[in-house]
Amino acid sequence: MTTKKHFLDHFFYPESIALIGASANPAKAGYQVLSNLTTLGYPGRIYPVNPAERVIENVQCYGSVAELPESPELAIIAVQAKNVVPVVHQLAERGGTRGLVVISAGFAETQKPENAALQEELVRVAGAAGMRVFGPNCTGVINTANNLDTTIEPIVRRVPGRIGAFSQSGAVGGALLLMLEDQPEPVGFSKWAHVGNMSDVNCLDVLEYYGYDEATEVILLYLEGLDDGRRFMTLARDITRRKPVVVLKVGRNEYGSRAAFSHTGAMAGVDLIYDAAFQQCGVMRVDHLEEWIDTAKVLALQPVPAGNRICILTEAGGPGTMAMDELGRNPAVRLAHISDEGVDYLQQVLPSMAMVCKPDGYIDITAAAMEEHHVLSLKRVLAEPGVDGVVFITVPPTFLSPGSVAREVIPVIKNSPKPVAVCFLAGRWVREARRMLEREGIPTFETPDRAVRAMIRLVERCQYLERSRSGVDGHE
Amino acid sequence: MSNCRAQALKTQLSEAEAKAMLVKAGIPVLPYRVVRDAEKAVEAAEKMGYPVVLKVHSPDVVHKTDVGGVRLNLRDAGEVRAAFYSVLETVRQKCPGVDIEEVIVSPFLTGGVEVITGVTRDPQFGPVLMFGLGGVFVEVLKDVSFRVLPIGPPDAMDMIRSVKGYPVIAGTRGRGPLDLESLRSMLCAVSRMVETHPEIEELDMNPVFLFGTGLMVVDARMLVSGARPGSRDQ
């Protein structure tokens, strides 16, 4: 067995897996998980356990844990709740297993004391035998590096990438996977996890692990609540200096129910304190799934700018104004300054009706612009010393192929050390062009305002890194 | 059993006790004196200079204004004397069974901008600090910012800037900026005080008057875990 540095390596890189409760019935989790493991190409050894079956999906089935040819490093348990603890006992007796993914539901989440007790028993027996527990009531983990998938999440293309995701909701986690896949070009991810009831392994363990994980460069968390806010802050403060953490935290309208001795106590809505905590440890917060994905895409695929001076380069006035409105709403960013030579150059190379720097930093190349106008103006604004990032919007008219604009600007954007947030409008007309860009690792955004918001996230990241580098981010 | 009760016990400090803790923490507090008779009240007022404020002083009275326990802008000895008796009488009527003996005398301040700050404990994050502008900003607009304690100077400035009413204290047309530096030091001092006094459960400094130079805590309330400091139970 290779050395494992972190206990979660046993979950994400197991060399052998037993699936207890494997099933030949496609309507059952025990079938779905086995099918994922076999069809996706997980390279380790797979041991389905079911006393009633001999072979499922061409894999030999075993009657019990005791009959397995070796102790599985990871055991996935998909039996009825009442049978979980006996299975854990069998694994404990056999020894050697290091991790359990307990898919079975019917534990503490039911809020019934007897079921909560069963969960405690499960963790106690596992812990005494050196096994850590994911779940129960969870779907476990996905690792695109080794095609491991213990889940019953909908099948999406497992594209390796830089995003590590973790969800306190299996449903939201699954939706995230589907939405990442449904981008013009599927956005890749490194790891994914759902910890269910968090009886043992909790979200902070996963956060810490993703912090160390070299394959993960952007961490996405879906949070409903934290048990230990202080530990979260300590961990996050350390990780966010190295990689961004983007949190979708729900419960915006939940207010503290504590008796209000003080005004302060009465004002301290739980969510305001989460906001403060995230802000203090450099965690980015988003409110919606789309914003979560846009932020993840831009952080995973574009460089962090050196400052907050943004140029808006648009091929149409309406969408450009939408972008300006969005930019003006956020005091963290401002319009870039284009040099006099830059303005002269742009006026020279662009169609005569082009609106160059009216106002400064805003350039409308107009619908008369062809491919070369897109390319020349984009190149020029990226070369401007006063520009830290560009929001690039085009609405190719019928006489201009979106694909050919995309093809021409791809090398410009790929070779730029400055970030570009791209918006091709709109819909079906530009779908293929967006796909071309994204295939080259250039993120595109559905609307001008979303492109601007993505750029603002990059600027915020830059500002946070500056603040933490200069060591002035408060208390150490 | 008695042990459990002792752990859960929380005590509201009197205004003077709360203010004494703030003074010790280096936070500027409006001068105050606790008196038990009218002549002492007049004596305190003469020393501070008119006009003054009289407020009922009792840890058992939570909302002083609601029970008629505050008299503002008293301009001479006669007004102070009359206010002393009327405060005690009104509050005794409204709070029967509560021991009302003391009144606190302070100068009557004008001209500052009211801000509010305070501390509460969150079950997940522990002690947190709140800052906001007083009056309509906090009451109606809930325009406040929070930080998890402890904080350093940059966090303090950040939380001051992040309220929407910030331009009001940063300087607007016709008025220069207020003393944000002293506001920042005060927030940091509160942070340090909470670190060294884990018994502080909740704290309200409301209002704090912020001036072009300096600031002054006008009223303060504090809830501590355990019994009153210096009491026999402790």
Interface residues (C-beta under 8 A of the other chain):
Chain A: G225 L226 D227 D228 G229 R230 M233 G256 R258 F261 S262 H263 T264 G265 M267 A268 V270 L272 I273 D275 A276 A277 Q279 Q280 R467 V472 D473 G474 H475 E476
Chain B: Q12 V62 I116 T117 G118 V119 T120 D122 Q124 F125 G126 V128 M130 G132 V138 K142 V144 S145 F146 R147 V148 P150 I151 G152 P153 P154 D155 D158 M159 E201 E202 L203 D204 N206 R221 L223
